[in-house]
Amino acid sequence: MKRFVNGLLISIMALTTFFQMTLQVNAEITAPVPEYAKWGKLAVNKTKDKYPNAQVIDYLHIGKEENNRISKEKFKLIVRQNSKEFGVFVTIEFNEDTEEVRNISFQETTP
């Protein structure tokens, strides 16, 4: 009987440790989604539309500007088309309250 109880306690401790480790790993994997992620996805998709034969190989959020409820999210994407790599600054201007996009601009630059 004593062996059974000891085995049961060891099993419970092992399961508890396993679940604690699983919860810790899952907590580390789940990171908060930044506010600009939605606009970054739009920037990537619109860049792919503008350069249909190119591949977006890198992405950087530069920042956000706000003025009178009109916001601008700015990104720099690195694009590869054929064997050429170049940068594209993408600025998305939108209404802060409605999130309606007012303008999207592109400016090519060096990578």
N, C-alpha and C positions, 0 to 999 in steps of 0.2 A: 504494500500500500504506500509505504514511504517513497519507494522508487517512482511510483505512478504520480504522486503529488509533486515530487521534484522534477520529473519530466514535464509535467503539465506547466509548472512555473517557468521552467526554461523555455518551453514553447511559447508561452505568453510573452515573456521578455523578448524573445527573438522577433515575434510578430510586431510587438510594440515598436521595437527599434526599426524594423523594416518600414512600417507605416510612417514613422517620424522622418526617416530618410527620404521616402517617396514624397511626402509633403514638402520637405525642404527643397528637393530637386524641382518639383513642379512650381514652387514659389519663385525659384531663380529663373526658370524658363519664361514665366509669364511676366513680361515687362509692360509698363503702361504705354499706350499708344500716344505719341506726341500729337498736339493739336494740329500741326501742319501736315500730318500724314495724308489727309484727304486731298490737300492741295498739291502735295508732292506727287501723288498718284495721277492727278490731272495733268501736272506738268510733264510727267513721263509720257502719258498717253498722247498728249497734244504734240510733243516732240516727235514721237513715233509717226504721227499723222503727217507732220511737216517734212520729215525725213524718212519716207517709207522703206528705203533700202538700207537704212542704218540700224545699228544696235546701240542702245544706251548701256554703257559699261560702268558708269559711276554716277553718283548722285550726292549733292550737298545742299542742305538747307542753309541759305545765307542769313535769312532773318525776315522779320515782319515789320512793316511800317503802318501806322494808323493815322488818319487825318479826317476829322469830321465824319466818322462812321464809315469811311471808305478805307479799306485795308489793302495792302499789297504784300503778298508772300513772294519771296525771291529765292530762286534756286539756281544752282550751276550743275549742268549735266555734262558728262563727257560722252561723246558719241563717236562711234567708229563706223565709217562708211568706206567700203572697199578696204584699202590699206591706210586710209587717212583717219587720224583722230583729231577731234577739235572739241572745244567747249561751246556750250550754248547756255547763255543766261536766259532764264525764263522768269518773267514777272507776271503774276496773276493778280489782277485788280478786281476787288469784289465789294459788294455792300455788306458791311459787318452784321447788320440786322437780319437780312434776308438770305445772305450768302449767294446772291445772284452775281454771276461773273459779268463784269463790265468790259474787261479787256484782257487779252493775253498777248504779251510781246516776247519776241525772241531776238537775241543778239549773239551772233557767233563771236568766239574769242579763241585764243590759244588754249590748249588743254592745261 
